[in-house]
């Protein structure tokens, strides 16, 4: 089976959306060690000062800010990596400058933070069909960027933030299968990782199971590799990877050959 021995999407108190003083690298590492995890990655939110156009929320979360978690613990039990979660606004607008790619072991890029109206998502995209088209366009666009794809993950391909005004399943249902398959084939060819985000599989998602798994099935069929991410902002959320992802992995039929590894 697909090994749940890693977590490549973890926030510390340095991410504004966390702010929990207990969400420290030390406590995260302790949890990983106690639960037999092999690799974890710290991925605080980031907008690079070298890139103009940060929102007021992103602006304080620059490289110097998230580097406060350094130095990370050394050793192999677990291996602790330094990453970031930056933002993609469409076109060629990424919140991390290429000159700083080498600062990070892993870079995760969300494509569906559509709650950020008129920053990530234009307000004119206001129906499931329009948002489905925008999400596919963002997939197609970001896949053309000259990123270090061997260490890039596509964060939470499904996420409740994609359509807060309604049912996110309506967005996935409206996504064109051929465009989706094409985008995932490109991600596979590039060598990107596709995230299995345990937060995305909380609540009543199984009421619309086929819609929620549509993107992941397309990724699997295209030959993509997958990784686990708790997207934890608080200590209690670290364990939801073990609670939520086994059933998803089983439904997708994922094996160890499908695991994305950060080299």
Secondary structure, DSSP 8 states (H G I E B T S, - for coil): -----EEEEE--TTSTTT--TT--HHHHHHHHHHTT-SEEEEEEE---TTSS---HHHHT--HHHHGGG-S---SSTTEEEEEEEEEEEETTEESS-GGGGGG-SEEEEES--TTSBTTTB-TT--SHHHHHHHHHHHHHHHTTS---GGGEEEE-SS-GGGGTTS-HHHHHHHS-HHHHHHHHHHHHHHT-EEEEEGGGG-TTGGGGHHHHHHHHHHHHHTT-EEEEE--BSSGGGGGHHHHHHHHHHHHHT--GGGB----
